[in-house]
Amino acid sequence: MTTKKSGGTPPPIRPGQKVPDSGIYSDGAKRATMVRGEPAPPTSDPGRKWRQVVDTNPKDRK
């Protein structure tokens, strides 16, 4: 699993993949709030990935 470095943006995640960092994610068409360790929901279209747009818990970085 790839992890986010301090100050960086986490890598995009695929639907069903465990979320590496809590926050608000976008697939380009819709947004979803995701919790670290939970599986990512399906995207709006096949082949899309989730990208974090807001880190809702910045003190939670490791």
C-alpha positions, 0 to 999 in steps of 0.5 A: 500500500502506498502512503502519503508523505507529510504535505503531499497528496495521497495517490488516487484510489480505486473503488473497493480499495481501503481508504488511506486517509480520511477526507472528501474525495472526488472522482471528477463527477461526484464527491464522497466523504470517506473514512480511513480504513473503509472501502471506497465506494463505486465511482460514477463511471467505470475506470474512474479513481477517487482523488482526495480534495479535502483532508478532513483530519490533517493531524492524523498523518503518519 
